[in-house]
Amino acid sequence: MVVRSADYMRQALREVDARDPALTRPLAEGLVVVPVLDSPRAVRVFNDKDRAALGLTQDQVFDIAIANLRSSVKPLTTVAKAVPSGQFGTLTGDYYQTSRLALVDSWAPLAQAQGGVLIVAAPSADLVLYASEDSSAAIDALRTLARSMMARAPKPLSGTLLRWTPKGWQLVR
């Protein structure tokens, strides 16, 4: 499972003239989760033809992708520590770091450790920035940092900021 911008997915599928639609689900405004096939040499989008060949429903594909993601990444509680006000935390160095956003429930302990506030950005596929403060100054600083990191990223993802809630991510305007 990977996180991509909805715009990126639309453009990528047009460029490859995809005849078999990719399976996507919304994560938050402008972002989608996409099941992928990961092999030693390449990662490719899992499409509807793959789903049909395996005799799976779309729900089953997403359930399997989430289960595989959970089993392949270290628990968030071991890699993300609460940050004090005025600082940012980072998760980096793994292609699937932003995929963690699809595991909404796994972010609850970090949000609780930060007094219930968790704002994140995913400027590239292998980078998540997070903060424990939601003042306008902190949000502006995180947004600026995310956009700067995105501009320098070989594979930029999104400058969008998201707020964690138990029911899912909400766009921070």
C-alpha positions in Angstrom: 0.0 0.0 0.0 1.4 3.4 -0.9 0.0 6.9 -0.6 0.0 9.1 -3.6 -1.7 12.4 -4.6 -4.9 11.9 -6.5 -3.5 14.2 -9.3 -0.4 12.1 -9.6 -2.5 8.9 -10.0 -4.7 10.5 -12.7 -1.7 11.7 -14.6 0.3 8.5 -14.3 -2.6 6.4 -15.5 -3.1 8.7 -18.5 0.6 8.5 -19.4 0.7 4.7 -19.4 -2.7 4.5 -21.1 -3.9 2.2 -18.4 -6.6 -0.1 -19.7 -7.1 -1.8 -16.3 -8.1 0.8 -13.7 -5.9 1.1 -10.6 -7.6 0.4 -7.3 -7.5 3.5 -5.1 -9.3 4.8 -2.0 -9.3 8.2 -0.6 -7.1 8.8 2.4 -7.7 12.6 2.8 -8.5 15.4 0.5 -6.2 15.1 -2.5 -4.5 11.9 -1.3 -5.3 8.3 -2.1 -4.0 4.9 -1.0 -3.0 2.5 -3.7 -2.3 -1.2 -3.4 1.0 -2.2 -5.1 2.9 -5.3 -6.1 6.4 -5.1 -4.6 9.1 -7.2 -6.1 12.8 -7.1 -5.6 13.3 -5.0 -8.7 10.2 -2.9 -9.0 7.0 -1.7 -7.4 3.9 -1.5 -9.6 0.3 -0.5 -9.1 -2.0 -3.4 -8.4 -4.8 -3.0 -11.0 -8.3 -4.5 -11.5 -6.9 -7.2 -13.8 -4.6 -8.4 -11.0 -7.6 -8.4 -8.6 -9.7 -10.4 -11.0 -6.9 -12.9 -11.7 -6.7 -13.6 -8.0 -10.4 -13.8 -7.5 -10.5 -11.1 -4.9 -13.0 -8.3 -4.2 -11.7 -4.8 -3.9 -12.3 -4.9 -0.1 -10.2 -8.0 0.1 -7.4 -6.4 -1.9 -7.3 -3.4 0.5 -7.6 -5.7 3.6 -4.6 -7.7 2.4 -2.6 -4.6 1.5 -3.2 -3.1 5.0 -2.3 -6.4 6.7 0.9 -6.7 4.6 1.8 -3.1 5.4 1.3 -3.6 9.2 3.5 -6.7 9.1 6.3 -5.1 7.1 6.8 -1.8 8.9 8.1 -1.4 12.5 5.4 -0.3 14.9 5.0 3.4 14.9 5.5 3.5 18.7 9.1 2.3 18.1 10.0 4.8 15.4 8.1 8.0 16.2 8.6 9.8 19.5 6.4 12.6 20.8 7.9 16.0 20.0 7.6 19.1 22.3 5.9 22.3 21.2 8.0 24.2 18.6 9.8 21.1 17.2 9.0 18.7 14.4 9.4 15.0 14.3 10.5 13.0 11.2 10.0 9.5 9.8 12.4 8.9 6.9 14.5 6.4 5.2 11.9 3.9 4.0 9.9 3.8 0.8 6.8 3.0 2.9 7.0 5.7 5.5 4.1 7.7 4.1 2.1 4.4 3.8 1.9 4.5 7.6 -0.8 7.2 7.1 -3.1 4.4 5.9 -2.8 2.8 9.4 -4.8 5.5 11.1 -5.3 3.7 14.3 -1.5 3.2 14.8 -1.1 7.0 15.2 -3.4 7.2 18.4 -0.5 6.6 20.9 1.6 9.4 19.4 -1.4 11.8 19.3 -2.1 11.0 22.9 1.5 11.5 23.9 1.4 14.9 22.3 -1.7 16.0 24.2 -4.1 15.0 21.5 -2.5 17.1 18.8 -0.9 15.5 15.8 -0.4 17.4 12.5 1.5 15.6 9.7 2.8 16.3 6.2 4.1 13.9 3.6 6.3 15.9 1.2 7.8 12.8 -0.4 7.2 9.1 -0.4 9.8 8.4 2.1 9.3 11.3 4.5 6.6 12.2 7.1 6.9 15.3 9.2 4.8 15.7 12.3 4.1 18.3 15.0 2.4 18.4 18.4 1.3 22.0 18.1 -1.6 23.4 16.1 -1.1 27.1 16.6 -1.2 29.2 13.4 2.5 29.9 13.7 3.3 26.2 14.1 1.1 25.2 11.2 2.7 27.9 9.0 6.2 26.7 9.9 5.3 23.1 9.2 3.6 24.0 5.9 6.7 26.0 4.9 9.0 23.2 5.8 6.9 20.6 3.9 6.7 22.7 0.8 10.5 23.3 0.9 11.2 19.6 1.3 8.7 18.8 -1.4 10.4 21.2 -3.8 13.7 19.4 -3.3 12.4 15.9 -3.4 13.1 13.6 -6.4 9.6 12.2 -6.0 7.5 14.9 -4.4 4.2 13.8 -2.8 2.2 16.6 -1.2 2.5 19.9 0.7 -0.9 19.2 2.4 -1.1 19.2 6.2 -3.3 16.6 7.9 -4.7 16.5 11.4 -5.1 13.1 13.0 -8.5 12.1 14.4 -9.6 8.6 15.5 -11.8 8.4 12.4 -9.2 9.5 9.9 -7.1 12.3 8.6 -8.6 15.8 8.2 -7.2 18.5 5.9 -5.6 21.5 7.8 -6.5 24.7 6.0 
